[in-house]
Amino acid sequence: MSNTYVTRKLERLLTETPGVPVDNASRFVIISDLHLGDGGGNDDFRSNAEILQAMLRGYYLPGGHHLVLNGDIEELHKFSLDQVRERWSRLFDTFRNFYTENGFSKIYGNHDYSLRPEAYMEDQFPAREALHLEYHGHSMLIFHGHQASRWEPGIHGFARFVLRNLGKPLRIPNYSVALSNRRRYRVERRIYEFARSRRVMAVIGHTHRPLFESLSKIDSLKLKIEAFCRLFPEAGEERRRLLEERIGHYKEELRQLLRKRRPGSDGSLYDLDVLVPCLFNSGCGIGRSGITALEIVGGRIQLVHWFDGRRSSKYFAYNGNPPERLEDSDYYRVILNQSHWTISSPASASWRDGVEREAPPAGGLAGGASGALIYGNL
């Protein structure tokens, strides 16, 4: 597939999707790649089902958020729609509550492609290909992201047949792009180049890898280590100790990530000369440690992570940013990164400036949301 072909598809999405004006009072939450199944052993979503239900009903619904489901919500390559809707009927009731109370937008991906309007007209949750938000002259195009991969509609039926009859019984994973670093990078790179050239913000799912301002977790760690090293020579003795402690923590995390990285993984948008903060990815709802999502509140965009405190303690002290507990439950929300809705400056420069402003002072470690700028395959 040539980049010209991808560009034509993305250009069509941008020009044909009507713009929806939003303002500082608008509140959105974007979630993708739930891959809802039948609740059995082959259902990758079931371990995070209670977290999603709790965060939607306990936080986003009463908070007045418009819910955006950005593709691959139902896993229709392995299960029938009736199986999915019957098993997760309570969750679909929650979707219905958003539809009637706050606002609800459903975007189809490649695993629920058969729910596109022209193929499935009777769905109570009609799906679209993209959502186009406009905020004070800035555009945000939300779409699943499979439009930039080699996946084509013509192989949908064949892929579903193979996965239902062979992949499902043998428990063969079917997230080929998410599991392949090379393919994941190519998809992200194509969409990034389009968004950069059109000066729009692109929000995708598909690859299951959270991205914020075009940066992955490894990119963020490298930048943060670099920024803190720049501050080290002029710091006093106490601040040097704190900087050294932080640098050591980030280096160890980076070492572990690089060790786990699959062979042939060379995908980093940071390899570009000037990185523009125009690409975001909400991650997925089937992460081992929880669910990632993007929030748009008051003209700001935030990458957040929801987790079960009984399953993971990592985020209780995550870079000085304390998680927020959901009422009296065991579920927590932590902000990993946040920024104003704009693409006016290079990501690496704006990111580094923010790190330097929030670096630990001599009196102690810096807190606040910007203390949690590393994220990735959570």
Secondary structure by P-SEA (a helix, b strand, c coil): ccaaaaaaaaaaaaaabbbbbbcccbbbbbbccccccccccccccccaaaaaaaaaacccccccccccccccccccccccaaaaaaaaaaaaaaaaaaaaccbbbbbbcccccccccccccccccccccbbbbbcccbbbbbccccccccccccaaaaaaaaaaccccccccccccccccaaaaaaaaaaaaaaaaaacbbbbbccccbbbcccccaaaaaaaaaaaaaaacccccaaaaaaaaaaaaaaaaaaaaaaaaccccccccccccccccccbbbccccccccbbbbbbbcccbbbbbbbbcccccccccccccbbbbccccccbbbbbcccccccccccaaaaaaaaaaaacccccccccccccccccccc
